[in-house]
């Protein structure tokens, strides 16, 4: 029977494929596709973990005191039987052989299948045996984490994913940023999660991959089963499970139309982004890893406006990269951009991007009621000075190979500014003493906190440029958790307070002769392109996949007509409606009743 599940549309398009479920676990489980040459070794690793746990059970039973209740021995026997059951171990090995899952993923996938069988049992006693199964799997996962590590490549090394003949779509309760990093170069054609908001990390990475995604779909991971045929409608926020042939064919037609639109936009790749009134606009890219830099160039970006360096710190079991490893990563990104500027943000962890393996005193994600307001971004860097200076040294050294800008996230006051600048000076002195060459960098601040936007002149006196991080600026201005689907409806980029802060920041930065960009999701949303241009913004930083669509908008805008309308838009109770009405009127008032919009042929010839 076909069912429909509704969530939040966060990345446009249509995906059709077989469902791959990523089950939740009390232990962090890596989800990685194994290279075909490593499958036998991964299966052996799975059974080696089984043998270790079996030996643990034997030892526990042997060491039971004489007066121990008989039920304890019986319970150990049950666990031992589950451990030897083909429905668990044999089927988990099949996941490795057939789907090329790593051992941990295979176990958690099979646990999900078996747990559903237990839930459907009528006998209450048998239903409760699910807890025994979960305990056995938890022991296996711990054994795997302690034993021989999985022979999988590190992030960025390029694993050969296996998708079989059919496309795959990922379904999960939530997807950790570290897993998203692995999945970014995977075979998945779409994502569905139970939780998350429009600017949650899953949503951001899905947009960067230019694949459909629906988040906040509540019970999707419970309603969808492994290998179900599903459709993800990223435009409507709709997931269709087991669609009828007629519905399936309709969505396949929509897929073909989307591919044609992408091909048309790709023709603008090398066209300069210049408005109708001659204003040159810089469209730069947001990237996560050095390997993303060539993709940004291919998309037509004229630089990197945001290199999220925190992804170099993920999927490492808590072992942070040293200075040489970071330097090499930054150098590769700079060299790949062939002389175009690269803006690298210092590590921005915390909130929805915790690092695995950190101690509670370092990242108290479980105990902090609202980690978005806790020890994150620059606050964490300043609390770990040796780590911070290590990163700064690597960044300064990378500047030898091309133009580098360093951007500091989540600054909110003068004290943090001074501390940051002292660390930069300290890092320079350390490099001089070590005799290591380094280059000059421009220093910038991210404007993500209302306090920073309201005291912007202080920031402009100390930094070369600012970048407005609209995702967090909206979150903190409106007092909502942008990753919480319960309040996602309150996340409103059109809120007059948010627009007022953005407008003020752009105006003050330009008046002070400082560079200003927007690097949040608003920069890559065509609905805001005209308004941001009218406000005076000339640098947009977005996912590479969004560059062509934003460039198309830029080529059709006359900023001289729109700029005088900004005060009226900002004064409106409904800025979105006012923007649409006023800008449409301005456009229609152009010569020849609409010559403001360049024709498609003119765009192509440009």
N, C-alpha and C positions, 0 to 999 in steps of 0.2 A: 504494500500500500504506500502510495506517495504521500509524503508529509512536507510541510513548509515550516521553516524556522526563521524567525526575524531577528535581526541584530542591527548593528550600526554599519553603514557603508563607509569604508575608510580608504579603499583603493579601487578605482573604477575598472570595469571590464567584466568579462564572463569567463569562468573556468569550469571545465567539465572533466571529471575523472573519478578514479577509485579513491575511497577514503583511506587514509593512513592515520590511525589514532595514536597519539602520544599520551600515555596514561600519566596521571599525577602519582608521585611517590614521595614518601617521607625522606627518602635519600635522593640527592641530586643525581640524576641519571643522564649521562651524555648520550646524545642521539646523533649517530654518525653512520654514514654508509661505508661499508668495507669494500676495499678493492678486491676483485675476484681472486687475485693471487693469494689473498690473506684469509680466505674463508675457512680453510681447514684449520689454520692456526687459531682462529677465533672460536670455532666449535670446540677445539681441544681446550681452549681457555675456559669455556663454559663448563665442560665436564670436570676439569681440574678443580674449579670452584665447588662443584657438587661433591667431589671426593673429600675436599677439605671440610665442608659442612657436615657430611656424613660422619667423618671422624670425630667432629665436635659432638655430635649427638651420641655416638658410641661412648665417648669419654664421659659425657654428662650422665648417661644411664649407668655406667660402670661405677661412678663415684657417688651415686645416690646413697644416702645413709640407710641403715637397715630399717629404721622406723619411718622412712618416707612413705607418704600415702601411695597406694597402688596406682592412683590416677596419674601421678607424675610419670611413672614408667610408661603407662599406656599412652600418655600424651606424646612422649618422645617417640614411641613406636609409630604413632600417627604421622608425626612430622617426618620420620625416616621414610615411611611409605610414600608420602607426598613427594619427597625428594627423588625417589626412584621412579615415580609415575611418568610414563611416556607422554601423558597428556600435558605435563609441564615441561620436562626436559627435552623429550623428543620433538615436541611441537616448537619449543624455543629454538632448537637447532635448525628446524625447518625455516623459521623466520630468517636465520642467518644465511642459510643456503639459498633460499628462494628470493628473499628481498634484500639480502646483503646488509642486514642490520648488524650493528655491533652487539656483543653479548648482553650488555645491560639493557639496551633498547629491546632486544628480542624477549628477554625475561619480562620486562614491564608490559610489553604488548600482549604476551600470552597470559599474564596475570589478569589483564583487562578482559580477555575473552573468557577465562575460567570464572572470574568473579561474577560475570553476568549470568553464567550458568547456575552458580550457587544462588544468586538473588532470585532466580526464577523457580527454585525448588519449593514445593509445597511444605515439606517437612521442616519444622523450625530448627530441629537439631542439626539437620544437614546444612541448612542455610548458615548456621553459626560456624560451620567448619571453614567458611571463607576466611575468618580471622586466622586460622591455622595456616592456610595457604599464604596469606599475606606475610605472616611471620617467617615462613620458610623462604619466601622470595627476598625479604629484607635481609636475611642472613646470607643468601647467595650474592646479593648485590654488595654487601659489605665485604664478603670474601673476594669478589672481583676487584673491588677498590683497593684491597690490601695486597692482592697477588700480582701476577704478571700483567702489566698494562696492555691495553688494546693497541695493536699496531696500526693506528690510524694517523694520517698526516695532521700536522699542526694547522691552525687556521691560516688560510691564504695559500697553502701548498697545493691545493686543488685535488680533491678526492674525486674519483670517477664514480658518480652516483649511478645507481641501478633503478630504472623505472619500469623495466619490462616493456611490453608493447603499448600499454595504455598510460595516459597521463595520471599523475597522482596529485591529490590535494590533501593538505595536512589539517587535521582536526585535533584540538587539544583544549583542556580547560584554560591553560595559559601557556605561553611560550617564553622561556627565560631569554634575556638578551644574548647570553652566551650561546644558547641553542640557535637563536636567529642568525648568529654569525655563521654557524655551520650550515644552516639551511639556505643561506643567501646564495650559495653557488650550487644549489641542489636541483633535483628534477621537479620539485613541487611547482604546480601551476596555480596554486591558490592556498589561502589560509582561512581557517575558521576557528575562533576561540570563544570560550564561554564568557570571558571577562575582558576588560580593556575599554579604552575610549578612543576618540578620533586621533589623539596625539600620543597614544600609548606606543611603546617601542615596537610592538608587532605591527601596528598600523604604519609607522614611519618606514620600517624596513620593507614592508610589502609595497609601499609606494616607490621606494628606491629601486625595487626589483621590477616595478611596473607590472605587477600581477594582481588579480582581484583578491580582495580580502573582506571578510565580515567579522567584526569583533562584538563583544557584549551579547552573544547569542545564547546566553544563560545555560540551558541544558543540552546544547548541541552535542557535546562529547558523550552524554549519556544516551541520547536518542539515536545517534549515528553509530553504526557498527563497522568493524573492519571490512574493507572491500565493498561497502555500499557504493553504488553509483550516485554521485551528487553533483549538483550545479551550484556554483557560487555566482550570484548576481551582485557584483560589487557596486553597481549603480543604485540599486534599490535596498541593499542590505538584506538580501533574501538568500536563504539556502534551501534548495529543493532536494529531497532525498528520494531516490528511486523514481525519477520522473517518467511520465508516460512518453511513448515514442513521438507524439505530436509536440509536446513541450520540449523534448530533447532536440528535435529538428529545428524548432524556432530559435533556441539558444545557440545552436551551431551556426545558424544564419547570422545572428548578432555577432558571433565571434569573427566570422569572415569580414563583416562590415568594419569591425574595430581594427582588424589587421590592415584593411585598405586605408583607414584614416591615419594609422601610424606611418604607413608608407608615404602618404601625401605630406605629412608633417616633416618626415625625414629629409625632404628636399630643401628645407630651410636651414639645414645643418650649418652650412658655411656662409649664410647670409648675415651680414653685420646687423646687430640689433640697434636700429636707429628709428626714432619716432618720425611721424610725418612732418613735424616742425624741426627736424634735424638734431634732436637731442640723442646723444649716444648713450646707450644703456649697457651695463656690464651684467651678463648672465653667467654666474659662476656656480660651481657644483659643491654639493655636500657628499663626502665620502667617508667610509668606515675603515678601509684598509688601503695600503699602497697599491694593491692590485686593481683598485677601483679607478685610479688616475687615468689609465688609457681609455677607460669607458667614458670618463668625463670629457676627454679630448674628442673622442669619436662623436659624442653627442653635440659638440659645438660649444662647450663651455670655454670661457676665456680665462679660466683660473679655477682654483679651489677656494671656496669661501668658508668651508668648514670641514676640517679633517677631524673626525671624532676619535681622538687618540685613546680613549678608554677601551676601545675594542682590542688594542694590543695587549691589554691587561687581563682579558677574559679567556676562559677555557684553559686556564693554566694551573688549576688546583691551588690557587693562592700564592704561587711563586711569581713575583713581579718581574717583568723584564728588566735587565740591567741596562746601563747606559749604552753599551755597544749595540745591543739588540735594538734599542729604540732609535739610536742614531742611524742604523742601517735602514730601518723602516722609513724614517722621515726622509733620508737621502733618496731612497728609491722613489718615493712619491714626488719629491722635488724634481728629480731627473726625468721622471716620466712626463712631467708637465712641460718640458722643453722650454724653459725660460719664463713661463707664465707664473704668476704669483700663487703661492700655496699658503693658506691661512690654517694654522694648526691650533686647535683648542687644547689647553692642558686638561688633564684627566678630569672627567666629569662623572664621578660615580656616586652611588647613593640613590635613594628613592627607588625608581624602577630599574636601576642598573647597579645592583650590588655586586661586589666581587666575591667569588666563591672562595672558601678556605680562610676567610679573615676571622680573627677572633672577635668575640662579643665587644671587647673594649675598643676595637678598631672600627667595626661597622655593626652597630646594634640594631640591625633591621628588624629582628623579631620583637625586641623590647620597646622600640620607639613607636609611639602611637601613630605618629605621622612622619615617616622618614623623609618626605618631601621638604619638611621644615627642619630636618636634623642635620647631622654631620655629612654634608655632601659637597661636591664640586670644590671650589677654592677653600672652603672651610676644612675639608678633609686634607687637601694638599698642605695647608698651613699647619695642620696638626701633625703632619708627617714631613718635616723639613728635609730630611735626607732624601726621601723619595722624590720630593718636589724639585730639589736642586739637581738630582740625577736626571730628571726629565728636562729641566731647563738647559742643562749642559748639552744634552743630546740635540735639542732644538737649535741651540746656538751653533753647534758644529755643523748641522745640516744646512745652515744658511750659507756655508761656503759654496754649495753646489747650485744655488739659485735663490731667487727672491722668496723669503720666508716671513710670514707675519705670525706672531704668537698672540693668541686670544685667551683671556682669563674669564672663566664662567662664574656667574652668580655673585659677583662683587656687589656689596651694598653700602659700604661706608669708607671714609677716608682712612681709617685705621687699617682695613684690609688692603687698600691700595698701597699704602706705605710699606706694609709687611711684604707684599708681593714684589714691589720694586726693589726692596732690600735683598730679597732672595735672587732676583735677576742679577743684581750687581755682584752678589756673592758668587753666583755660578760663573760669571765672567772672570772674576779674580781667580777662581779655582782652575779655570782653563788656562789662564795666563801662567799660573804657577806650574801647571802640568806641561806647558809647552805645546798644547794642542790648538790647532788653528780653528778659528770660529769667525762667523760673519755677523754683520749688523742685522738686526731684525726690527720690524715695526711692532710696537706693543699696542694691543687693543683690549677693550673691555666689552663683555657681553652685557647688554641691558636687559635683564630678565626679572628684576625685582622692582616694584613701584618706587621704593626708596631711591634706587639708582636713577630712574627716569626723572624723579622730582628734584634730585640734586645733581643733575647732569653737568652743570658748569664745573663742578669739582672734578669729575671724571675727564672732562675735555682738557683740563689744565695738565693732566698727567699722562694721557694716552694719545697715540697717533690716530686712532680710529675707534669707532664703536660699531657693534653689530647687535641689532635688536633681535633677541631670541623670543619670538612671539609665543611659542608654546608655553614656556614657563611664565612669561609676562602675563598672559591671559589667566593662567592658573592662579597666580598669586594676587592679581588684581581682583579677580572674582571670588577668591577664597574657595576654590574647588580642587579636588584631586582629579587631574586630567586622565588618570588611568582607571578611575572608578566608574563603571557603567551606571551605577545608581544615580550619579549626579552628572552624567555626561550631557544631559539636555541643557545644563546650565553653562556649558562651555561655549562661549559666544564671542567669536572674533569681531563681530559687528557691534559689540557693546560700546556705547559712546565713551565710556571711561578708558577703555583699551585704545580706541582710535585716537582719543585725545593725547594719551601718553606717547603713542607712535608719532603723531604729527609734531608734537613739541620736541621730541628727540631728534627727528630729522631736521627740523628748522634750526634748532640750536647748534647741531653739529655742523651743518653747512655754513652757518654764520661764523662759526669759529674756525672754519677752514679745515675741519677734520673729516676724514672719510666716514661714511655711514652706509650700512647695508642692513638688510633683513635676512636672517638665516633660518627662521622658523617656517612652519608649514604654510603660512600665509604667502610667503614668497613664491611658492610653487602652485598656488591656487589661482587659476585665471579669473575667478570672481573678484579678486582684490587688485589685479594688475593695474587697472586704470586709476583706481583711487590712490594707490601707492605712488604711481608716477605723478599724479596731480599734486600729491603732498611734497614732491621734490626728490623722491628716492630714485637713485640711478644705478644702484647695485643690488641685484637680487641673487640670493644663494639658495639653491634648491637641489633636489635629486636630479642626476643627469637625465633620467627619463622624462623629466618635466620641462626641460630647456626648450624644446621645439614648440610646445604648446604656448609657453609664455612668450617666446619670441614672436609667434604669430600675432599675439595680442599687442605687443610693443609696436610692431610694424604698422598697426592700424590706428594708433592713437596720436592725437594732436594735443600735446600737453598745454599749449597756450589757451585752448578752449576750455580745458577741464580745471586748470589750477584755480581760477577765480570762484569756482563752485564749491571748493573744499569747505570754507567756513559754514556754508548753508547745510552741507551734508553733516558736519560735526554737530551743528546746533539742533539737528532733527531728533525727534524722539525715536524714529525708526531709520537709522542711517542706511541700512541696506536698501529699503524702498526708495529713500530720497536719492541715493547714489544712482540706482537704476533709472529713475525718472529724469533726474537732472542731466545725467550724462547722455541719455538717449536723446533728450531735447537738444543738447549741445551738438551732438553728432548730426542730427537731422537738419540742423541749421546751417550745415556746411554748404559750400558751393555745389550746385547741381543736385541739391536735395539728397546729399549723402555721399559726396565724393570723398568725405573724410576717410572712408574705409577703402583701403587699397584692394583692388580686384585680385582674385586668385592668380590670374596670369601675371599681374604686376609683381606679386610676391614671388612667384617662381622665377621670373626674369631677374629679380633683384638678387 
